[in-house]
Amino acid sequence: MFASRGGTGGGKGGKYSVEDLYGISKKPKASSSSGSIVAKAGARSSKTSEQRTESEALASQILEAAHRLVERRRLELYLRECGLSLAECEAERSAMAYRNLGKSGLRVSCLGLGTWVTFGSQISDEMAENLMTIAYENGVNLFDTAEVYASGRSDRTAEPPLKLFSFSSFLRSSFVITTKIYWGGLRGSLSRLQLDYVDIVFANRNDVNSPMEEIVRAMTFVINQGMAMYWGTSRWSAMEIMEAYSVARQFNLIPPVCEQAEYHYFQRDKVEVQLPELYHKIGVGAMTWSPLACGLITGKYSDGVPECSRAAMKGYQWLKERVNSEEGRRQLAKIKELHLLADRLGCTAAQLAIAWCLRSEGVSSVLLGVSNTDQLLENLGILSQMTPQTITEIDALLGNKPHSKKESRA
């Protein structure tokens, strides 16, 4: 097992013996002189118990190490058959956590990249590709697109990196692509993305002019045709989601598996009260967006609206008005206190906010919106664990914790 190193090893044939490797001495051979045996017996007797204990402990350690080596070898052989390496699996496990999407069998990274906000009109195609590559290399497997944001450019901007991924069927199976439709159609999104299918198609807002049965039948048709694997809802009320589920069960159709909802410190009721009930009753998970409240939580609006910020861009007047409102000023005051808490915990305010979103029951993934690599890497470095003490402290600071129906009745 252990080969000779240039003929300098000990033992026969240059191989290392157990004594050389582990320092366990062989039992001394019996001497022909009885006097010598008697003389040594007394000296040995005082050390026998101690030596036996040390030898047993060392033997136990060696046996345990051997078992670990055998198990590791078996795992490496199994992974090799699957086309994987142990190093890749360990790196992936340490870099990103994965959760089931609701109670479906689809595994998604707890952090996803929302390309519809990231890749709008704010950044170049080259930066968009860099961000997707960095996210993918750091374990992100969820990329959320949409047909109408930035005049459809969100889908188109996502094309270059997705085209690179789709060259290999193995790589395609390692990431999850979603899209949201309302005015347009799924075939157009698939054409722009250069994909045969998306993993999830979201109905963006409920169409009040269409019967729920028609919507559910349309989504079932899309899945049966192989254009999508699952369907979900975006900005639907809990009552509408429950209706879609009931229609699906009544007519043997496919129900939704996920709801996309806005969720951050100042938008809590739906994700913390309504969606957990749906998660337990019908298995619908939550994929949340805007964890930083359009950048408000980062603190960049504390001293006004910077010229390079989103609130200063054309089409975001609503955000500027929100920042300058009385409610916005109260929120900014609380954000300053949250920054102090983040400093005490050794993280940034953005990392604390994202970790806070992930602690909520039923949240499968939080979608990030970034415009440069520094922001992305910062957001990916979230807190590994949100302690109950920290949650309680944040709730006390915010003063807006919603109450469930059970708590209200009590």
Beta strands, then each sheet from edge to edge (+ up, - down):
strand 1: 98-100
strand 2: 107-109
strand 3: 111-114
strand 4: 142-144
strand 5: 176-181
strand 6: 198-204
strand 7: 228-234
strand 8: 258-262
strand 9: 285-289
strand 10: 363-368
sheet 1: 1+ 2-
sheet 2: 3+ 4+ 5+ 6+ 7+ 8+ 9+ 10+ 3+
end
